[in-house]
């Protein structure tokens, strides 16, 4: 079994309209996936300071679709060695998972492979 711990940072307090600008995932085997995301919207000064994010770094970062593709590849690569995968987050079903799904929908990314 492989457990992955996921964390997202997004630009506003609304799970359905917020754009993810940072995504990290750590496997229980110690492998880390981390990426900033170039988002089409602004990040408030409060969130910039809270998350220690540099807007110029975001503008040079890959798109959401590229990052989520790389995340799925990261998880799938680890999953090959195990029969079961668990994705955990500090608010997974309340924040991280709905946020990822709504970002997939808004970015026209096929999220049908993501299951509970």
MOPAC internal coordinates of N, CA, C and O (Angstrom, degrees):
PM7 1SCF
backbone

  N    0.0000 0     0.00 0     0.00 0    0    0    0
  C    1.4426 1     0.00 0     0.00 0    1    0    0
  C    1.5295 1   108.10 1     0.00 0    2    1    0
  O    1.2310 1   121.00 1   -45.22 1    3    2    1
  N    1.3297 1   115.70 1   134.78 1    3    2    1
  C    1.4544 1   120.80 1   174.74 1    5    3    2
  C    1.5162 1   108.86 1  -114.85 1    6    5    3
  O    1.2310 1   120.74 1   -49.45 1    7    6    5
  N    1.3052 1   116.19 1   130.55 1    7    6    5
  C    1.4603 1   121.91 1   177.28 1    9    7    6
  C    1.5190 1   107.23 1  -107.49 1   10    9    7
  O    1.2310 1   120.90 1   -46.88 1   11   10    9
  N    1.3219 1   115.88 1   133.12 1   11   10    9
  C    1.4538 1   122.99 1   176.24 1   13   11   10
  C    1.5206 1   108.71 1  -116.74 1   14   13   11
  O    1.2310 1   120.76 1   -45.67 1   15   14   13
  N    1.3078 1   116.15 1   134.33 1   15   14   13
  C    1.4604 1   122.67 1   177.92 1   17   15   14
  C    1.5224 1   106.80 1  -106.45 1   18   17   15
  O    1.2310 1   120.52 1   -56.47 1   19   18   17
  N    1.3281 1   116.62 1   123.53 1   19   18   17
  C    1.4588 1   120.75 1  -174.80 1   21   19   18
  C    1.5217 1   110.41 1  -116.67 1   22   21   19
  O    1.2310 1   121.12 1   -32.00 1   23   22   21
  N    1.3242 1   115.45 1   148.00 1   23   22   21
  C    1.4611 1   120.94 1   176.66 1   25   23   22
  C    1.5147 1   108.45 1  -144.22 1   26   25   23
  O    1.2310 1   120.90 1   -42.03 1   27   26   25
  N    1.3146 1   115.88 1   137.97 1   27   26   25
  C    1.4599 1   121.99 1   178.05 1   29   27   26
  C    1.5173 1   109.51 1  -123.81 1   30   29   27
  O    1.2310 1   121.37 1   -29.36 1   31   30   29
  N    1.3122 1   114.99 1   150.64 1   31   30   29
  C    1.4665 1   121.82 1   170.53 1   33   31   30
  C    1.5185 1   106.03 1  -124.69 1   34   33   31
  O    1.2310 1   120.88 1   -44.02 1   35   34   33
  N    1.3269 1   115.93 1   135.98 1   35   34   33
  C    1.4554 1   118.66 1  -178.49 1   37   35   34
  C    1.5185 1   110.69 1  -137.76 1   38   37   35
  O    1.2310 1   120.94 1   -13.50 1   39   38   37
  N    1.3378 1   115.80 1   166.50 1   39   38   37
  C    1.4514 1   120.65 1  -164.52 1   41   39   38
  C    1.5201 1   116.50 1   -85.80 1   42   41   39
  O    1.2310 1   119.25 1   168.93 1   43   42   41
  N    1.3097 1   119.04 1   -11.07 1   43   42   41
  C    1.4680 1   118.17 1   175.51 1   45   43   42
  C    1.5194 1   109.35 1  -146.51 1   46   45   43
  O    1.2310 1   120.15 1    -1.72 1   47   46   45
  N    1.2942 1   117.32 1   178.28 1   47   46   45
  C    1.4563 1   121.33 1  -174.63 1   49   47   46
  C    1.5128 1   114.63 1   -86.24 1   50   49   47
  O    1.2310 1   119.76 1  -172.12 1   51   50   49
  N    1.3312 1   118.07 1     7.88 1   51   50   49
  C    1.4552 1   121.20 1  -177.08 1   53   51   50
  C    1.5217 1   110.29 1  -107.44 1   54   53   51
  O    1.2310 1   120.33 1   -62.47 1   55   54   53
  N    1.3229 1   116.98 1   117.53 1   55   54   53
  C    1.4672 1   122.03 1  -178.01 1   57   55   54
  C    1.5203 1   113.37 1   -63.22 1   58   57   55
  O    1.2310 1   120.57 1   157.10 1   59   58   57
  N    1.3346 1   116.51 1   -22.90 1   59   58   57
  C    1.4582 1   119.89 1  -174.20 1   61   59   58
  C    1.5231 1   112.95 1   -96.59 1   62   61   59
  O    1.2310 1   119.93 1   165.48 1   63   62   61
  N    1.3212 1   117.73 1   -14.52 1   63   62   61
  C    1.4673 1   120.05 1   178.34 1   65   63   62
  C    1.5215 1   112.23 1  -120.59 1   66   65   63
  O    1.2310 1   120.11 1   168.26 1   67   66   65
  N    1.3262 1   117.40 1   -11.74 1   67   66   65
  C    1.4597 1   121.10 1  -177.15 1   69   67   66
  C    1.5188 1   112.55 1   -71.41 1   70   69   67
  O    1.2310 1   121.09 1   -37.89 1   71   70   69
  N    1.3254 1   115.53 1   142.11 1   71   70   69
  C    1.4606 1   121.76 1   176.19 1   73   71   70
  C    1.5205 1   109.28 1   -99.63 1   74   73   71
  O    1.2310 1   120.46 1   -51.66 1   75   74   73
  N    1.3244 1   116.72 1   128.34 1   75   74   73
  C    1.4665 1   121.51 1   176.90 1   77   75   74
  C    1.5243 1   108.09 1   -71.66 1   78   77   75
  O    1.2310 1   120.52 1   -54.99 1   79   78   77
  N    1.3411 1   116.62 1   125.01 1   79   78   77
  C    1.4651 1   119.17 1   177.90 1   81   79   78
  C    1.5303 1   112.33 1  -112.54 1   82   81   79
  O    1.2310 1   120.39 1   172.89 1   83   82   81
  N    1.3304 1   116.87 1    -7.11 1   83   82   81
  C    1.4639 1   120.43 1   176.10 1   85   83   82
  C    1.5154 1   108.47 1  -149.53 1   86   85   83
  O    1.2310 1   121.08 1   -44.17 1   87   86   85
  N    1.3270 1   115.55 1   135.83 1   87   86   85
  C    1.4513 1   120.64 1  -179.28 1   89   87   86
  C    1.5233 1   108.51 1  -139.03 1   90   89   87
  O    1.2310 1   121.10 1   -47.96 1   91   90   89
  N    1.3269 1   115.51 1   132.04 1   91   90   89
  C    1.4653 1   120.75 1   179.05 1   93   91   90
  C    1.5163 1   108.79 1  -135.08 1   94   93   91
  O    1.2310 1   121.45 1   -31.95 1   95   94   93
  N    1.3362 1   114.83 1   148.05 1   95   94   93
  C    1.4612 1   120.82 1   179.08 1   97   95   94
  C    1.5204 1   107.67 1  -147.37 1   98   97   95
  O    1.2310 1   120.73 1   -52.99 1   99   98   97
  N    1.3203 1   116.21 1   127.01 1   99   98   97
  C    1.4583 1   122.74 1  -179.23 1  101   99   98
  C    1.5214 1   108.41 1  -117.22 1  102  101   99
  O    1.2310 1   120.57 1   -51.70 1  103  102  101
  N    1.3437 1   116.52 1   128.30 1  103  102  101
  C    1.4647 1   119.36 1   176.91 1  105  103  102
  C    1.5250 1   108.92 1   -86.74 1  106  105  103
  O    1.2310 1   120.72 1   -23.28 1  107  106  105
  N    1.3137 1   116.23 1   156.72 1  107  106  105
  C    1.4622 1   120.11 1   178.27 1  109  107  106
  C    1.5278 1   110.85 1   -65.33 1  110  109  107
  O    1.2310 1   120.46 1   165.93 1  111  110  109
  N    1.3285 1   116.73 1   -14.07 1  111  110  109
  C    1.4611 1   121.68 1   176.52 1  113  111  110
  C    1.5263 1   112.38 1   -84.76 1  114  113  111
  O    1.2310 1   120.58 1   179.60 1  115  114  113
  N    1.3366 1   116.49 1    -0.40 1  115  114  113
  C    1.4504 1   120.87 1   177.03 1  117  115  114
  C    1.5162 1   115.49 1    92.51 1  118  117  115
  O    1.2310 1   119.61 1  -175.17 1  119  118  117
  N    1.3372 1   118.36 1     4.83 1  119  118  117
  C    1.4611 1   120.85 1   177.90 1  121  119  118
  C    1.5210 1   109.72 1   -85.19 1  122  121  119
  O    1.2310 1   120.88 1   -42.95 1  123  122  121
  N    1.3279 1   115.93 1   137.05 1  123  122  121
  C    1.4625 1   121.33 1  -175.72 1  125  123  122
  C    1.5114 1   110.71 1  -116.87 1  126  125  123
  O    1.2310 1   120.98 1   -46.11 1  127  126  125
  N    1.3217 1   115.72 1   133.89 1  127  126  125
  C    1.4618 1   123.18 1   168.21 1  129  127  126
  C    1.5174 1   105.71 1  -113.02 1  130  129  127
  O    1.2310 1   120.30 1   -48.17 1  131  130  129
  N    1.3244 1   117.03 1   131.83 1  131  130  129
  C    1.4610 1   120.99 1   178.58 1  133  131  130
  C    1.5138 1   109.05 1  -149.92 1  134  133  131
  O    1.2310 1   120.81 1   -42.76 1  135  134  133
  N    1.3215 1   116.06 1   137.24 1  135  134  133
  C    1.4590 1   119.46 1   176.36 1  137  135  134
  C    1.5200 1   110.33 1  -156.79 1  138  137  135
  O    1.2310 1   121.45 1   -36.02 1  139  138  137
  N    1.3198 1   114.83 1   143.98 1  139  138  137
  C    1.4544 1   121.24 1   165.53 1  141  139  138
  C    1.5177 1   106.22 1   -85.88 1  142  141  139
  O    1.2310 1   120.60 1   -17.80 1  143  142  141
  N    1.3368 1   116.46 1   162.20 1  143  142  141
  C    1.4599 1   121.26 1  -177.07 1  145  143  142
  C    1.5288 1   108.62 1  -132.33 1  146  145  143
  O    1.2310 1   121.12 1   -46.25 1  147  146  145
  N    1.3103 1   115.45 1   133.75 1  147  146  145
  C    1.4578 1   121.56 1   176.60 1  149  147  146
  C    1.5260 1   107.48 1   -77.92 1  150  149  147
  O    1.2310 1   120.66 1   -69.38 1  151  150  149
  N    1.3203 1   116.34 1   110.62 1  151  150  149
  C    1.4673 1   120.43 1  -176.89 1  153  151  150
  C    1.5341 1   110.04 1  -106.07 1  154  153  151
  O    1.2310 1   120.68 1   -26.41 1  155  154  153
  N    1.3337 1   116.30 1   153.59 1  155  154  153
  C    1.4644 1   120.16 1  -178.13 1  157  155  154
  C    1.5287 1   113.84 1   -80.71 1  158  157  155
  O    1.2310 1   120.17 1   175.09 1  159  158  157
  N    1.3064 1   117.28 1    -4.91 1  159  158  157
  C    1.4663 1   121.05 1  -176.19 1  161  159  158
  C    1.5276 1   110.41 1  -115.36 1  162  161  159
  O    1.2310 1   121.21 1    -8.98 1  163  162  161
  N    1.3166 1   115.28 1   171.02 1  163  162  161
  C    1.4596 1   120.95 1  -179.43 1  165  163  162
  C    1.5226 1   111.81 1   -84.04 1  166  165  163
  O    1.2310 1   121.67 1   -17.76 1  167  166  165
  N    1.3180 1   114.40 1   162.24 1  167  166  165
  C    1.4589 1   122.28 1   174.20 1  169  167  166
  C    1.5251 1   105.64 1  -118.23 1  170  169  167
  O    1.2310 1   120.85 1   -54.69 1  171  170  169
  N    1.3218 1   115.99 1   125.31 1  171  170  169
  C    1.4634 1   119.41 1  -177.61 1  173  171  170
  C    1.5245 1   110.91 1   -61.90 1  174  173  171
  O    1.2310 1   120.87 1   -23.70 1  175  174  173
  N    1.3111 1   115.94 1   156.30 1  175  174  173
  C    1.4736 1   120.49 1   178.45 1  177  175  174
  C    1.5232 1   110.61 1   -60.27 1  178  177  175
  O    1.2310 1   120.57 1   143.45 1  179  178  177
  N    1.3270 1   116.51 1   -36.55 1  179  178  177
  C    1.4567 1   120.29 1   178.68 1  181  179  178
  C    1.5362 1   110.53 1   -60.07 1  182  181  179
  O    1.2310 1   120.33 1   131.22 1  183  182  181
  N    1.3425 1   116.98 1   -48.78 1  183  182  181
  C    1.4644 1   121.24 1  -179.20 1  185  183  182
  C    1.5242 1   110.22 1   -67.87 1  186  185  183
  O    1.2310 1   120.07 1   141.89 1  187  186  185
  N    1.3318 1   117.46 1   -38.11 1  187  186  185
  C    1.4669 1   120.47 1   176.54 1  189  187  186
  C    1.5267 1   110.72 1   -56.88 1  190  189  187
  O    1.2310 1   121.26 1   134.18 1  191  190  189
  N    1.3225 1   115.20 1   -45.82 1  191  190  189
  C    1.4746 1   119.51 1  -178.95 1  193  191  190
  C    1.5288 1   110.60 1   -70.98 1  194  193  191
  O    1.2310 1   120.20 1   136.16 1  195  194  193
  N    1.3284 1   117.23 1   -43.84 1  195  194  193
  C    1.4602 1   121.89 1  -178.64 1  197  195  194
  C    1.5347 1   111.40 1   -60.16 1  198  197  195
  O    1.2310 1   120.33 1   138.21 1  199  198  197
  N    1.3377 1   116.98 1   -41.79 1  199  198  197
  C    1.4687 1   121.89 1  -176.15 1  201  199  198
  C    1.5211 1   112.63 1   -98.62 1  202  201  199
  O    1.2310 1   120.22 1  -178.24 1  203  202  201
  N    1.3226 1   117.19 1     1.76 1  203  202  201
  C    1.4663 1   122.35 1  -179.57 1  205  203  202
  C    1.5285 1   110.35 1    51.16 1  206  205  203
  O    1.2310 1   121.02 1  -125.82 1  207  206  205
  N    1.3311 1   115.66 1    54.18 1  207  206  205
  C    1.4618 1   121.34 1  -177.39 1  209  207  206
  C    1.5302 1   110.22 1  -108.83 1  210  209  207
  O    1.2310 1   121.25 1   -41.11 1  211  210  209
  N    1.3115 1   115.21 1   138.89 1  211  210  209
  C    1.4575 1   123.61 1   179.35 1  213  211  210
  C    1.5329 1   107.68 1  -103.01 1  214  213  211
  O    1.2310 1   120.12 1   -61.57 1  215  214  213
  N    1.3356 1   117.37 1   118.43 1  215  214  213
  C    1.4647 1   120.68 1  -176.86 1  217  215  214
  C    1.5188 1   112.84 1   -60.89 1  218  217  215
  O    1.2310 1   120.07 1   146.21 1  219  218  217
  N    1.3257 1   117.46 1   -33.79 1  219  218  217
  C    1.4681 1   119.03 1   179.04 1  221  219  218
  C    1.5316 1   110.60 1   -66.05 1  222  221  219
  O    1.2310 1   120.34 1   148.11 1  223  222  221
  N    1.3342 1   116.95 1   -31.89 1  223  222  221
  C    1.4683 1   121.02 1   176.52 1  225  223  222
  C    1.5298 1   110.31 1   -68.85 1  226  225  223
  O    1.2310 1   120.50 1   141.02 1  227  226  225
  N    1.3448 1   116.65 1   -38.98 1  227  226  225
  C    1.4634 1   119.94 1   178.89 1  229  227  226
  C    1.5188 1   111.16 1   -63.15 1  230  229  227
  O    1.2310 1   120.39 1   138.21 1  231  230  229
  N    1.3246 1   116.85 1   -41.79 1  231  230  229
  C    1.4699 1   121.08 1  -177.42 1  233  231  230
  C    1.5243 1   112.28 1   -64.95 1  234  233  231
  O    1.2310 1   119.99 1   158.90 1  235  234  233
  N    1.3181 1   117.62 1   -21.10 1  235  234  233
  C    1.4705 1   122.29 1   179.42 1  237  235  234
  C    1.5255 1   111.81 1   -97.53 1  238  237  235
  O    1.2310 1   120.30 1  -179.27 1  239  238  237
  N    1.3094 1   117.04 1     0.73 1  239  238  237
  C    1.4700 1   122.11 1  -175.61 1  241  239  238
  C    1.5223 1   111.25 1   -85.67 1  242  241  239
  O    1.2310 1   120.42 1   -16.41 1  243  242  241
  N    1.3456 1   116.80 1   163.59 1  243  242  241
  C    1.4756 1   120.48 1   178.41 1  245  243  242
  C    1.5262 1   112.00 1   -70.36 1  246  245  243
  O    1.2310 1   121.39 1   -13.26 1  247  246  245
  N    1.3221 1   114.94 1   166.74 1  247  246  245
  C    1.4656 1   121.69 1   179.02 1  249  247  246
  C    1.5285 1   110.49 1   -72.54 1  250  249  247
  O    1.2310 1   120.97 1   -15.07 1  251  250  249
  N    1.3256 1   115.76 1   164.93 1  251  250  249
  C    1.4612 1   121.09 1   176.99 1  253  251  250
  C    1.5257 1   110.66 1   -57.12 1  254  253  251
  O    1.2310 1   120.48 1   133.01 1  255  254  253
  N    1.3306 1   116.68 1   -46.99 1  255  254  253
  C    1.4699 1   120.02 1  -177.25 1  257  255  254
  C    1.5201 1   111.98 1   -60.07 1  258  257  255
  O    1.2310 1   119.85 1   140.09 1  259  258  257
  N    1.3284 1   117.88 1   -39.91 1  259  258  257
  C    1.4661 1   120.82 1   177.75 1  261  259  258
  C    1.5254 1   110.94 1   -65.33 1  262  261  259
  O    1.2310 1   120.80 1   138.00 1  263  262  261
  N    1.3228 1   116.08 1   -42.00 1  263  262  261
  C    1.4711 1   120.21 1  -177.89 1  265  263  262
  C    1.5220 1   111.01 1   -68.30 1  266  265  263
  O    1.2310 1   119.73 1   136.12 1  267  266  265
  N    1.3199 1   118.12 1   -43.88 1  267  266  265
  C    1.4650 1   119.61 1  -178.01 1  269  267  266
  C    1.5333 1   110.02 1   -68.19 1  270  269  267
  O    1.2310 1   119.97 1   145.12 1  271  270  269
  N    1.3278 1   117.65 1   -34.88 1  271  270  269
  C    1.4663 1   120.94 1   174.74 1  273  271  270
  C    1.5212 1   110.26 1   -61.29 1  274  273  271
  O    1.2310 1   120.51 1   134.90 1  275  274  273
  N    1.3302 1   116.63 1   -45.10 1  275  274  273
  C    1.4649 1   120.78 1   179.09 1  277  275  274
  C    1.5276 1   111.77 1   -65.98 1  278  277  275
  O    1.2310 1   120.12 1   143.75 1  279  278  277
  N    1.3375 1   117.38 1   -36.25 1  279  278  277
  C    1.4687 1   120.84 1   177.35 1  281  279  278
  C    1.5275 1   110.36 1   -63.77 1  282  281  279
  O    1.2310 1   120.26 1   134.76 1  283  282  281
  N    1.3173 1   117.11 1   -45.24 1  283  282  281
  C    1.4664 1   120.37 1  -179.77 1  285  283  282
  C    1.5256 1   110.03 1   -64.07 1  286  285  283
  O    1.2310 1   120.06 1   140.95 1  287  286  285
  N    1.3140 1   117.49 1   -39.05 1  287  286  285
  C    1.4688 1   120.51 1   176.12 1  289  287  286
  C    1.5271 1   110.82 1   -63.66 1  290  289  287
  O    1.2310 1   120.08 1   139.68 1  291  290  289
  N    1.3250 1   117.46 1   -40.32 1  291  290  289
  C    1.4648 1   122.66 1   177.66 1  293  291  290
  C    1.5244 1   110.50 1   -59.99 1  294  293  291
  O    1.2310 1   120.57 1   132.01 1  295  294  293
  N    1.3240 1   116.52 1   -47.99 1  295  294  293
  C    1.4659 1   120.91 1  -179.09 1  297  295  294
  C    1.5228 1   110.55 1   -68.01 1  298  297  295
  O    1.2310 1   120.23 1   137.83 1  299  298  297
  N    1.3115 1   117.17 1   -42.17 1  299  298  297
  C    1.4642 1   121.51 1  -178.67 1  301  299  298
  C    1.5227 1   110.98 1   -64.11 1  302  301  299
  O    1.2310 1   120.04 1   140.44 1  303  302  301
  N    1.3191 1   117.53 1   -39.56 1  303  302  301
  C    1.4644 1   121.03 1   179.60 1  305  303  302
  C    1.5206 1   110.18 1   -60.66 1  306  305  303
  O    1.2310 1   120.07 1   134.81 1  307  306  305
  N    1.3194 1   117.46 1   -45.19 1  307  306  305
  C    1.4619 1   121.24 1   178.00 1  309  307  306
  C    1.5277 1   111.00 1   -68.66 1  310  309  307
  O    1.2310 1   121.05 1   145.41 1  311  310  309
  N    1.3213 1   115.59 1   -34.59 1  311  310  309
  C    1.4587 1   121.05 1  -176.84 1  313  311  310
  C    1.5291 1   111.88 1   -65.59 1  314  313  311
  O    1.2310 1   120.00 1   153.10 1  315  314  313
  N    1.3324 1   117.60 1   -26.90 1  315  314  313
  C    1.4606 1   121.02 1  -178.81 1  317  315  314
  C    1.5198 1   112.12 1   -57.88 1  318  317  315
  O    1.2310 1   120.27 1   151.56 1  319  318  317
  N    1.3105 1   117.08 1   -28.44 1  319  318  317
  C    1.4530 1   121.30 1  -176.51 1  321  319  318
  C    1.5236 1   112.84 1   -89.93 1  322  321  319
  O    1.2310 1   120.66 1   176.45 1  323  322  321
  N    1.3146 1   116.35 1    -3.55 1  323  322  321
  C    1.4637 1   120.06 1  -175.26 1  325  323  322
  C    1.5139 1   110.65 1  -135.55 1  326  325  323
  O    1.2310 1   120.83 1   -22.08 1  327  326  325
  N    1.3055 1   116.03 1   157.92 1  327  326  325
  C    1.4557 1   120.05 1  -178.81 1  329  327  326
  C    1.5209 1   112.66 1   -89.69 1  330  329  327
  O    1.2310 1   119.83 1   161.56 1  331  330  329
  N    1.3212 1   117.93 1   -18.44 1  331  330  329
  C    1.4580 1   120.20 1  -176.73 1  333  331  330
  C    1.5154 1   109.86 1  -139.07 1  334  333  331
  O    1.2310 1   120.94 1   -40.59 1  335  334  333
  N    1.3245 1   115.80 1   139.41 1  335  334  333
  C    1.4541 1   121.96 1   178.66 1  337  335  334
  C    1.5159 1   109.32 1  -122.72 1  338  337  335
  O    1.2310 1   120.76 1   -44.34 1  339  338  337
  N    1.3198 1   116.16 1   135.66 1  339  338  337
  C    1.4627 1   121.99 1   177.06 1  341  339  338
  C    1.5163 1   107.56 1  -123.48 1  342  341  339
  O    1.2310 1   120.54 1   -50.34 1  343  342  341
  N    1.3180 1   116.58 1   129.66 1  343  342  341
  C    1.4554 1   122.66 1   177.39 1  345  343  342
  C    1.5207 1   107.93 1  -108.18 1  346  345  343
  O    1.2310 1   120.70 1   -58.88 1  347  346  345
  N    1.3339 1   116.27 1   121.12 1  347  346  345
  C    1.4606 1   121.18 1  -176.88 1  349  347  346
  C    1.5259 1   110.26 1  -119.62 1  350  349  347
  O    1.2310 1   120.93 1   -29.12 1  351  350  349
  N    1.2952 1   115.82 1   150.88 1  351  350  349
  C    1.4535 1   122.32 1   174.50 1  353  351  350
  C    1.5110 1   109.03 1  -150.75 1  354  353  351
  O    1.2310 1   120.34 1   -18.26 1  355  354  353
  N    1.3261 1   116.95 1   161.74 1  355  354  353
  C    1.4641 1   119.26 1  -177.75 1  357  355  354
  C    1.5270 1   111.99 1   -66.26 1  358  357  355
  O    1.2310 1   120.05 1   159.40 1  359  358  357
  N    1.3039 1   117.52 1   -20.60 1  359  358  357
  C    1.4635 1   121.70 1   174.78 1  361  359  358
  C    1.5168 1   109.40 1  -145.04 1  362  361  359
  O    1.2310 1   120.61 1  -136.98 1  363  362  361
  N    1.3079 1   116.45 1    43.02 1  363  362  361
  C    1.4661 1   123.47 1  -166.77 1  365  363  362
  C    1.5278 1   114.28 1   -46.19 1  366  365  363
  O    1.2310 1   119.29 1   120.35 1  367  366  365
  N    1.3337 1   118.95 1   -59.65 1  367  366  365
  C    1.4630 1   119.91 1  -177.12 1  369  367  366
  C    1.5208 1   112.46 1   -80.88 1  370  369  367
  O    1.2310 1   120.41 1   165.55 1  371  370  369
  N    1.3180 1   116.82 1   -14.45 1  371  370  369
  C    1.4584 1   119.96 1   179.65 1  373  371  370
  C    1.5225 1   112.58 1   -95.57 1  374  373  371
  O    1.2310 1   120.01 1   152.74 1  375  374  373
  N    1.3251 1   117.58 1   -27.26 1  375  374  373
  C    1.4658 1   119.47 1  -177.84 1  377  375  374
  C    1.5207 1   112.93 1  -131.00 1  378  377  375
  O    1.2310 1   119.77 1   113.45 1  379  378  377
  N    1.3267 1   118.04 1   -66.55 1  379  378  377
  C    1.4614 1   121.09 1  -170.63 1  381  379  378
  C    1.5260 1   113.71 1   -58.94 1  382  381  379
  O    1.2310 1   120.13 1   129.81 1  383  382  381
  N    1.3163 1   117.36 1   -50.19 1  383  382  381
  C    1.4600 1   119.69 1  -176.30 1  385  383  382
  C    1.5304 1   112.34 1   -64.99 1  386  385  383
  O    1.2310 1   118.85 1   129.39 1  387  386  385
  N    1.3540 1   119.80 1   -50.61 1  387  386  385
  C    1.4732 1   118.33 1   178.27 1  389  387  386
  C    1.5297 1   112.32 1   -62.23 1  390  389  387
  O    1.2310 1   120.38 1   146.09 1  391  390  389
  N    1.3254 1   116.88 1   -33.91 1  391  390  389
  C    1.4591 1   120.68 1   178.41 1  393  391  390
  C    1.5236 1   110.71 1   -64.92 1  394  393  391
  O    1.2310 1   120.08 1   136.09 1  395  394  393
  N    1.3256 1   117.46 1   -43.91 1  395  394  393
  C    1.4655 1   120.99 1   178.62 1  397  395  394
  C    1.5289 1   110.16 1   -64.55 1  398  397  395
  O    1.2310 1   119.91 1   135.66 1  399  398  397
  N    1.3281 1   117.77 1   -44.34 1  399  398  397
  C    1.4663 1   120.86 1  -179.12 1  401  399  398
  C    1.5295 1   110.67 1   -63.80 1  402  401  399
  O    1.2310 1   119.42 1   134.65 1  403  402  401
  N    1.3241 1   118.72 1   -45.35 1  403  402  401
  C    1.4660 1   119.85 1  -179.63 1  405  403  402
  C    1.5258 1   111.18 1   -65.93 1  406  405  403
  O    1.2310 1   119.86 1   145.38 1  407  406  405
  N    1.3329 1   117.87 1   -34.62 1  407  406  405
  C    1.4640 1   120.00 1   175.53 1  409  407  406
  C    1.5229 1   110.50 1   -67.48 1  410  409  407
  O    1.2310 1   119.99 1   143.17 1  411  410  409
  N    1.3315 1   117.62 1   -36.83 1  411  410  409
  C    1.4704 1   120.72 1   175.47 1  413  411  410
  C    1.5271 1   110.15 1   -61.25 1  414  413  411
  O    1.2310 1   120.59 1   133.71 1  415  414  413
  N    1.3089 1   116.47 1   -46.29 1  415  414  413
  C    1.4664 1   120.99 1  -178.85 1  417  415  414
  C    1.5292 1   110.61 1   -62.18 1  418  417  415
  O    1.2310 1   120.32 1   131.80 1  419  418  417
  N    1.3367 1   116.99 1   -48.20 1  419  418  417
  C    1.4683 1   120.51 1  -178.72 1  421  419  418
  C    1.5253 1   112.72 1   -65.27 1  422  421  419
  O    1.2310 1   120.20 1   153.85 1  423  422  421
  N    1.3390 1   117.23 1   -26.15 1  423  422  421
  C    1.4626 1   121.39 1  -179.97 1  425  423  422
  C    1.5321 1   112.30 1  -100.13 1  426  425  423
  O    1.2310 1   120.58 1  -167.63 1  427  426  425
  N    1.3354 1   116.49 1    12.37 1  427  426  425
  C    1.4663 1   122.82 1   179.04 1  429  427  426
  C    1.5205 1   112.24 1    53.54 1  430  429  427
  O    1.2310 1   120.94 1  -137.69 1  431  430  429
  N    1.3351 1   115.81 1    42.31 1  431  430  429
  C    1.4660 1   121.73 1   178.79 1  433  431  430
  C    1.5211 1   108.25 1  -100.38 1  434  433  431
  O    1.2310 1   120.07 1   -49.71 1  435  434  433
  N    1.3151 1   117.48 1   130.29 1  435  434  433
  C    1.4708 1   121.77 1  -179.67 1  437  435  434
  C    1.5371 1   109.08 1   -70.48 1  438  437  435
  O    1.2310 1   121.06 1   -72.43 1  439  438  437
  N    1.3105 1   115.57 1   107.57 1  439  438  437
  C    1.4682 1   121.23 1  -177.99 1  441  439  438
  C    1.5352 1   112.10 1  -103.75 1  442  441  439
  O    1.2310 1   120.31 1  -162.88 1  443  442  441
  N    1.3290 1   117.01 1    17.12 1  443  442  441
  C    1.4634 1   120.53 1  -175.16 1  445  443  442
  C    1.5345 1   112.65 1   -65.01 1  446  445  443
  O    1.2310 1   119.74 1   160.44 1  447  446  445
  N    1.3304 1   118.11 1   -19.56 1  447  446  445
  C    1.4603 1   119.75 1   179.89 1  449  447  446
  C    1.5266 1   112.02 1   -81.01 1  450  449  447
  O    1.2310 1   120.07 1   170.29 1  451  450  449
  N    1.3359 1   117.48 1    -9.71 1  451  450  449
  C    1.4593 1   121.46 1   179.29 1  453  451  450
  C    1.5137 1   109.23 1   -85.16 1  454  453  451
  O    1.2310 1   120.59 1   -58.61 1  455  454  453
  N    1.3311 1   116.48 1   121.39 1  455  454  453
  C    1.4637 1   121.30 1  -176.70 1  457  455  454
  C    1.5081 1   109.73 1  -127.27 1  458  457  455
  O    1.2310 1   121.25 1   -22.93 1  459  458  457
  N    1.3345 1   115.22 1   157.07 1  459  458  457
  C    1.4655 1   120.35 1   176.05 1  461  459  458
  C    1.4987 1   109.83 1   -70.31 1  462  461  459
  O    1.2310 1   120.10 1   180.00 1  463  462  461

